[in-house]
Amino acid sequence: MKNYRILFTICSCFLFIYCKPTKETVQIPDIIDKPIVFDETREQLTLEYLKSRYGLMQETAIIEPKIIVLHWTVIPTLEESFEAFNPSALPNWRPDIKDVSGLNVSSQFLVDRDGSIYQLLPETTMARHVIGLNHCAIGIENVGGTDALPLTEAQVKSNIALVKYLANKYAIDYLIGHYEYTLFEDHPLWLEKDKGYRTVKTDPGEDFMDKVRQATKNLNFEPVPKKPTTP
């Protein structure tokens, strides 16, 4: 009987070691639904974007998230940021990209300056927020980002919580700032066909990214690709 008890104890230890959950328990952040328009026009423009920019023929605007991209809006308020993203078609105030597609820019999430998190689109619905990677990227926009209205510590904390939540829910490989998107040009995930279609980005700032990365380093995201060195 004593030997059986010893064997049971050993087996229990092994079960404890090898049956631990592979993902930590992550608290779901408070997310407020604030959907932007996703009507037939937006859906058709999204499907056209997937086809013309990426060569993807899809019947729905569904994506498989692999990347989280952090942004700033450079717009001072939540409502003004929301109104910028809400129309299905691209307004005339973006002449630098209006000829590429009529699809308006947007993201899946928008974080206000007090840290409140708003969901604009389902996580697996494509939003236009990052050249070359929209087909696999979840975007998190942050209200502000100017010298007069720098991003806040409350936004840092909410981005950290949201990144942890999304990485626990999906097979996310990369966490990047918008300013890093061109580093993926030679990566298998990069699908943009037009080599001349690029815009210079600085959002959400290196300091903001460093804080979010430091707080989520236990998630073991893949390192961002490096630009090849020229001989």
C-alpha positions in Angstrom: 0.0 0.0 0.0 2.9 2.3 0.8 4.4 1.8 -2.6 1.1 2.6 -4.3 0.9 5.9 -2.3 4.4 6.8 -3.4 3.6 6.0 -7.1 0.4 8.1 -6.9 2.3 11.1 -5.5 4.9 10.9 -8.2 2.3 10.6 -11.0 0.4 13.6 -9.5 3.6 15.7 -9.6 4.1 14.8 -13.3 0.5 15.7 -14.1 0.9 19.0 -12.4 4.1 19.8 -14.3 2.9 18.7 -17.7 -0.7 19.7 -17.6 -0.3 23.3 -16.8 -2.2 25.6 -19.2 -0.1 26.9 -22.0 -1.5 30.4 -21.8 -1.7 32.6 -18.7 -5.1 33.7 -17.5 -5.7 37.1 -18.9 -8.2 39.6 -17.6 -10.5 40.8 -20.3 -10.3 44.6 -20.5 -13.4 46.7 -20.5 -14.2 47.2 -24.2 -17.0 49.5 -25.3 -18.8 48.7 -28.5 -18.8 51.7 -30.8 -19.2 50.3 -34.3 -18.3 52.3 -37.4 -20.4 51.9 -40.5 -19.9 48.5 -42.2 -22.5 48.5 -44.9 -22.5 47.0 -48.3 -20.4 49.8 -49.7 -17.7 49.3 -47.1 -17.7 45.5 -47.5 -17.4 45.8 -51.3 -14.6 48.3 -51.0 -12.8 46.0 -48.6 -13.1 43.0 -50.9 -11.9 45.2 -53.8 -8.9 46.3 -51.7 -8.0 42.7 -50.8 -8.2 41.8 -54.5 -6.4 44.7 -56.0 -3.7 45.4 -53.4 -3.0 41.8 -52.2 -4.3 39.5 -54.9 -6.7 37.9 -52.4 -10.1 36.7 -53.8 -12.4 36.5 -50.9 -16.2 36.4 -50.4 -16.0 38.0 -47.0 -13.7 40.6 -45.4 -12.5 38.1 -42.8 -8.8 38.1 -41.8 -6.6 35.8 -39.7 -4.8 38.1 -37.3 -1.1 37.6 -37.1 0.1 41.2 -36.2 -1.1 43.9 -33.8 -0.3 47.4 -35.0 -0.3 50.4 -32.7 -1.2 53.9 -34.0 -2.0 57.4 -33.1 -4.8 59.4 -34.7 -3.2 62.9 -34.5 -6.8 64.0 -33.9 -7.6 65.6 -30.6 -10.8 64.0 -29.5 -12.5 60.6 -29.5 -15.6 61.8 -31.4 -13.5 63.5 -34.1 -11.4 60.4 -34.5 -14.5 58.3 -34.7 -16.1 60.5 -37.3 -12.9 60.3 -39.4 -13.2 56.5 -39.5 -16.9 56.2 -39.7 -17.7 56.8 -43.4 -17.3 53.8 -45.6 -15.7 55.7 -48.5 -12.5 57.7 -48.2 -13.1 61.4 -47.7 -11.4 64.0 -49.9 -9.2 65.1 -47.0 -6.8 62.2 -47.7 -5.6 63.1 -51.3 -2.3 61.3 -50.7 -4.0 57.9 -50.8 -7.4 58.5 -52.4 -6.3 57.2 -55.8 -5.2 53.8 -54.3 -8.6 52.8 -53.0 -11.9 54.4 -52.1 -12.0 52.4 -48.9 -11.8 54.7 -45.8 -9.2 54.2 -43.2 -10.2 52.7 -39.9 -9.0 50.2 -37.2 -10.6 47.6 -35.1 -10.0 49.5 -31.8 -9.8 53.1 -30.7 -8.4 54.1 -27.3 -9.4 57.5 -25.8 -7.0 59.7 -23.8 -8.5 58.5 -20.5 -7.7 54.9 -21.5 -11.3 53.9 -22.5 -11.2 51.2 -25.2 -13.7 51.3 -28.0 -14.3 48.5 -30.5 -15.0 49.9 -34.0 -15.0 46.6 -36.0 -14.9 42.9 -35.2 -11.3 41.8 -34.6 -11.4 39.5 -37.7 -12.9 42.0 -40.1 -10.3 43.8 -42.2 -9.6 47.5 -41.5 -7.5 49.7 -43.6 -4.8 51.0 -41.3 -1.4 49.7 -42.4 0.0 49.3 -46.0 0.8 45.7 -47.0 -0.5 44.0 -43.9 -4.2 44.9 -43.5 -5.1 41.3 -44.4 -3.5 40.0 -41.2 -3.4 43.0 -38.8 -5.4 44.2 -35.9 -5.1 48.0 -35.5 -5.3 49.9 -32.3 -5.6 53.6 -32.8 -4.9 56.1 -29.9 -6.5 59.5 -29.8 -4.0 62.3 -29.9 -0.3 62.0 -30.7 0.7 65.6 -31.3 3.2 67.7 -29.4 0.3 69.5 -27.7 -1.6 66.2 -27.0 1.0 63.4 -26.5 -0.3 59.9 -25.8 -1.1 59.3 -22.1 0.0 56.8 -19.5 -3.7 55.7 -19.4 -3.4 54.8 -23.1 -0.2 52.9 -22.5 -1.9 50.8 -19.8 -5.0 50.1 -22.0 -2.8 49.2 -25.0 -0.9 46.7 -22.8 -4.2 45.1 -21.5 -5.6 45.0 -25.1 -2.4 43.4 -26.5 -2.4 40.8 -23.8 -6.1 40.0 -24.4 -5.7 39.7 -28.2 -2.5 37.7 -28.0 -4.3 35.3 -25.7 -7.2 35.0 -28.1 -5.4 34.8 -31.5 -2.1 33.3 -32.8 -0.4 36.7 -32.9 3.2 36.6 -34.0 4.2 40.3 -34.1 3.5 43.5 -32.2 4.6 46.6 -34.1 4.3 50.3 -34.2 3.0 51.8 -37.4 6.4 53.4 -38.1 7.9 49.8 -38.4 5.5 48.5 -41.1 8.0 48.9 -44.0 10.4 46.4 -42.3 8.0 43.7 -43.5 8.5 44.4 -47.2 10.4 41.2 -47.8 8.4 39.1 -45.3 5.9 36.4 -46.4 3.1 38.3 -44.7 3.7 41.4 -46.9 1.3 41.4 -49.9 1.2 45.0 -51.2 1.7 44.8 -55.0 2.6 48.4 -55.7 6.3 49.1 -54.8 5.7 52.8 -55.0 2.8 52.8 -52.5 4.3 53.8 -49.2 3.7 56.6 -46.6 6.1 57.8 -43.9 4.8 57.1 -40.4 6.1 57.9 -36.9 3.2 56.6 -34.8 2.8 55.8 -32.0 6.3 56.9 -31.1 9.2 54.8 -30.0 8.8 55.6 -26.3 5.2 54.4 -26.4 6.2 51.2 -28.2 9.0 50.5 -25.7 6.6 50.7 -22.8 4.1 48.4 -24.3 6.8 45.9 -25.5 8.4 45.9 -22.0 5.1 45.1 -20.4 4.3 42.3 -22.9 7.7 40.7 -23.4 6.5 37.5 -21.7 4.3 36.9 -24.7 7.4 36.2 -26.7 6.4 38.0 -29.9 8.7 37.4 -32.9 11.3 40.1 -33.4 10.5 42.8 -36.0 12.4 42.1 -39.2 15.5 44.2 -39.8 16.2 46.0 -43.1 18.9 44.2 -45.1 22.3 45.9 -44.9 23.7 47.2 -48.2 27.2 46.0 -49.0 
